[in-house]
Amino acid sequence: MPYHVEPLEKDTVPSATMFSRNTGRVKASRFAYGTGVHLNDFDPEAGNILVLTTLKGAVSHHFQSDPATTQAGESFVVDCARTDYWLNADPEHLQFNFTIPHALMEETARKWFGYVPGNALWTQRVKFGGRGSRWLAMLEYVARSIGGEHPIDPNGPMGRHLEELICLNLLQEWAAEAGVSLETGARAAAPHYVRRAEEMMTSEARIAPSIGDIAQRVGVSARTLSEGFRRFRGVTPREFLADRRLDGLRADLLAAESNRTVTEIAGSWGFVNIGALARSYRARFGETPSQTLARS
């Protein structure tokens, strides 16, 4: 994304380094300019959101009368397609950043919450994260996943998994700091029968109720239920239920005692074809059920 950079002090000699890798449509970069720098004029036409995490030194983010300063472990998010922004980084700075297309964040919001937040979210520039935070733990997981000698396929299952993980966590952190309720927006956007069906399928995922039964219980036809999910959630009811079942299985695998097996735990969820399960599980989480169980 084009932007302007200049040193904070004249006649300094920068010693810049940058490493970048993609995961899905998200570009991750780790860099330092080797001197204090001023960055501005981020191109709004590029349509990108920046998530800047300070690993070392300090960065002063200017967006209102009082700047926000990020120290080691703290992050800052700004939608450069929606608002102006500039920063000063001290000579010791080291950054780990994400560049994310705004359209991808909208896609994530629609998929997970059933609606796209307005500028009440996108124009807010906020600081979040910090030592011991869930966000920083997620960043470490992403960095380790993409930083090895053998890079993952950015468009493969693991690349797509990391893309969704980053965007969903960012959306939740951003909304929390901006005072935007994603759940309230979703409830307002989707009709009652969709919300009620979601509650049923989430609470009854282990027994895998039929879509016809769910539709009858919420008082609509199976076709109406399917159309409602496609319109307001971007998935079919069957896909929604399948994801909740995989989520539940994963939670049980991570919490399992050492003497339990994948076949046993999967059987408690009604999964019989372990080969087919492994394929769908890997497509969603980027690893096999046995790999998840080994980490429990």
C-alpha positions in Angstrom: 0.0 0.0 0.0 1.6 3.3 -1.0 2.6 5.7 1.8 5.2 8.3 2.6 8.1 7.8 5.0 10.9 10.1 6.1 13.5 10.0 8.9 12.7 12.0 12.0 16.3 13.4 12.1 18.2 14.7 9.1 21.4 13.0 8.0 20.6 9.7 9.6 21.5 6.5 7.8 18.7 3.9 8.0 19.4 0.2 8.4 16.0 -1.2 7.3 14.9 -4.8 7.3 11.6 -6.3 6.2 10.2 -9.8 6.0 6.7 -10.5 4.7 4.5 -13.5 4.1 0.8 -14.0 3.1 -1.7 -16.1 4.9 -4.9 -16.1 2.8 -5.5 -12.5 1.8 -3.7 -11.1 4.9 -0.2 -9.9 4.5 2.0 -10.2 7.6 5.2 -8.2 7.8 8.0 -7.8 10.4 10.2 -4.8 9.9 12.3 -2.0 11.3 13.6 1.1 9.6 16.7 1.2 11.8 16.1 4.9 12.6 13.3 7.1 13.9 10.7 7.6 11.1 7.5 9.5 10.3 4.9 7.8 8.1 1.9 9.4 6.5 -0.2 9.6 3.3 -1.4 6.0 3.5 -3.3 5.6 0.2 -7.1 5.3 0.9 -7.7 3.9 -2.6 -5.8 0.7 -1.7 -8.8 -0.1 0.6 -6.6 -1.6 3.4 -6.8 -1.9 7.2 -3.5 -1.7 9.1 -2.9 -3.6 12.4 0.4 -2.4 13.8 1.9 -4.3 16.7 5.0 -3.0 18.4 7.5 -5.6 19.4 10.3 -3.3 20.5 10.7 0.5 21.1 7.6 2.7 20.8 5.3 4.1 18.1 3.2 7.2 18.5 -0.1 7.0 16.5 -1.6 10.3 15.7 -5.3 10.6 14.9 -6.8 13.0 17.4 -5.6 15.8 19.6 -3.8 13.3 21.9 -1.7 10.5 20.2 -1.8 6.9 21.3 1.6 5.3 22.0 2.1 1.6 21.7 4.9 -0.1 23.6 6.1 -3.7 23.3 3.2 -6.1 22.9 0.5 -3.5 22.2 -1.4 -3.2 18.9 -3.2 -0.4 17.0 -5.7 -0.7 14.2 -6.8 1.9 11.6 -8.8 1.6 8.5 -6.9 3.7 6.0 -9.8 3.6 3.5 -12.0 5.4 6.0 -9.8 7.8 8.0 -6.6 9.8 8.0 -3.7 8.6 10.1 0.1 9.2 10.6 2.7 7.8 13.0 6.1 8.5 14.5 8.3 5.5 15.4 11.4 5.8 17.6 14.8 4.6 16.5 14.5 1.3 18.4 11.1 0.3 16.9 10.4 -3.2 15.6 7.0 -4.0 14.2 4.8 -7.0 13.3 2.0 -5.8 11.2 -1.0 -7.1 9.2 -2.4 -5.5 6.0 -5.9 -6.6 5.5 -8.3 -5.7 2.7 -11.4 -3.8 4.1 -13.6 -6.1 2.0 -12.2 -9.2 3.8 -13.2 -7.7 7.2 -16.7 -7.0 5.9 -16.9 -10.6 4.6 -15.8 -11.9 8.0 -18.4 -9.8 9.8 -21.2 -11.0 7.5 -20.2 -14.6 7.9 -19.9 -14.6 11.7 -22.4 -12.0 12.8 -24.8 -11.7 10.0 -24.3 -8.0 9.2 -21.6 -5.5 8.3 -20.9 -2.8 10.9 -21.0 0.8 9.7 -18.5 3.7 10.1 -19.2 3.7 13.8 -16.6 0.9 13.8 -14.4 1.5 10.7 -13.6 5.1 11.6 -12.5 4.3 15.1 -8.8 4.0 15.6 -8.0 2.1 18.8 -5.2 0.6 20.8 -5.6 -2.9 22.2 -3.7 -6.1 23.1 -0.8 -5.9 25.5 1.2 -8.5 27.4 -0.8 -11.5 28.5 -3.7 -10.7 26.2 -5.5 -13.2 24.0 -4.7 -11.1 21.0 -0.9 -11.3 21.6 -1.1 -15.1 22.1 -2.9 -15.4 18.8 -0.2 -13.3 17.1 2.5 -15.7 18.4 0.5 -18.6 17.0 0.2 -17.0 13.6 3.9 -16.0 13.6 5.1 -19.5 14.4 2.8 -21.0 11.8 4.0 -18.8 8.9 7.6 -18.2 10.0 9.2 -21.6 9.5 11.7 -22.7 6.9 8.9 -24.3 4.9 6.2 -21.7 4.5 2.6 -22.8 4.5 0.5 -22.5 1.3 -1.2 -19.1 1.8 -4.2 -20.3 -0.1 -4.3 -23.8 1.4 -6.4 -25.0 4.4 -3.9 -23.6 7.0 -3.6 -20.3 5.2 -7.4 -19.9 5.1 -7.7 -21.0 8.7 -5.2 -18.3 9.8 -6.9 -15.7 7.6 -10.2 -16.3 9.4 -8.6 -16.5 12.8 -6.9 -13.1 12.4 -9.9 -11.3 11.0 -12.4 -12.7 13.5 -10.2 -11.9 16.5 -9.4 -8.5 15.2 -13.1 -7.8 14.6 -13.9 -8.7 18.2 -11.1 -6.7 19.7 -11.8 -3.7 17.6 -15.5 -3.7 18.3 -14.9 -4.1 22.1 -12.6 -1.1 22.2 -14.9 1.0 19.9 -18.0 0.2 22.0 -19.7 -1.5 19.1 -21.9 -4.5 19.9 -21.5 -7.1 17.2 -24.1 -9.4 18.7 -26.7 -6.6 19.0 -26.2 -5.7 15.3 -26.5 -9.3 14.3 -29.8 -9.8 16.2 -31.2 -6.6 14.6 -30.2 -7.8 11.1 -31.5 -11.4 11.2 -35.1 -12.5 11.6 -36.2 -14.3 14.8 -36.4 -17.7 13.2 -32.7 -17.6 12.1 -31.5 -16.5 15.6 -33.7 -19.2 17.3 -32.4 -21.9 14.9 -28.8 -20.9 15.6 -29.5 -21.2 19.4 -31.0 -24.7 18.9 -28.3 -26.0 16.6 -25.6 -24.7 18.9 -27.0 -26.2 22.1 -28.0 -29.5 20.4 -25.0 -29.9 18.1 -23.9 -33.2 19.7 -27.2 -34.9 18.7 -27.2 -33.3 15.2 -30.9 -32.5 14.8 -32.3 -32.6 11.3 -32.7 -29.3 9.4 -36.4 -30.2 8.8 -36.9 -30.7 12.5 -35.3 -27.3 13.3 -37.4 -25.6 10.7 -40.6 -27.1 12.1 -39.7 -26.1 15.6 -39.1 -22.4 14.7 -42.3 -22.3 12.6 -41.0 -22.0 9.0 -40.4 -24.3 6.1 -37.0 -25.8 5.5 -36.7 -23.7 2.4 -37.4 -20.5 4.2 -34.9 -21.4 6.9 -32.3 -22.1 4.3 -32.9 -18.8 2.5 -32.7 -16.9 5.8 -29.4 -18.4 6.6 -28.0 -17.8 3.2 -29.1 -14.1 3.2 -28.2 -13.2 6.8 -25.4 -15.6 7.7 -23.8 -16.4 4.3 -24.0 -20.2 4.9 -26.7 -22.9 4.8 -28.2 -24.3 8.0 -26.5 -27.6 7.4 -23.1 -25.8 7.1 -23.8 -23.8 10.3 -24.6 -27.0 12.2 -21.5 -28.8 10.8 -19.3 -26.0 12.0 -20.8 -26.1 15.5 -20.3 -29.9 15.6 -16.6 -29.5 14.6 -16.2 -26.7 17.2 -17.7 -28.9 19.9 -15.5 -31.9 18.9 -12.4 -29.7 18.9 -13.2 -28.4 22.4 -13.6 -32.0 23.6 -10.3 -33.0 22.0 -8.4 -30.1 23.6 -9.9 -31.0 27.0 -9.4 -34.7 26.7 -7.5 -36.9 29.2 -4.4 -38.7 27.9 -6.0 -42.1 27.7 -8.8 -41.1 25.3 -8.7 -41.6 21.5 -10.0 -39.6 18.6 -12.3 -42.5 17.6 -13.8 -42.5 21.1 -14.3 -38.8 21.3 -15.6 -38.5 17.7 -18.0 -41.4 18.4 -19.6 -39.4 21.3 -20.5 -36.8 18.7 -21.9 -39.3 16.3 -19.0 -39.2 13.8 -18.5 -42.7 12.3 -16.4 -42.1 9.1 -13.1 -40.9 10.7 -11.5 -40.4 7.3 -14.2 -38.0 6.1 -14.1 -36.3 9.5 -10.4 -35.8 9.4 -10.7 -34.1 6.0 -13.4 -31.7 7.0 -11.7 -31.0 10.4 -8.4 -30.2 8.7 -10.1 -27.9 6.2 -11.6 -25.9 9.1 -8.8 -25.9 11.6 -5.6 -26.6 9.5 -4.7 -29.7 11.4 -6.1 -33.2 12.0 -8.1 -34.3 15.1 -5.2 -36.5 16.2 -2.9 -33.4 16.1 -5.3 -31.5 18.2 -5.6 -34.4 20.7 -1.8 -34.6 21.0 -1.8 -30.9 22.2 -4.5 -31.5 24.9 
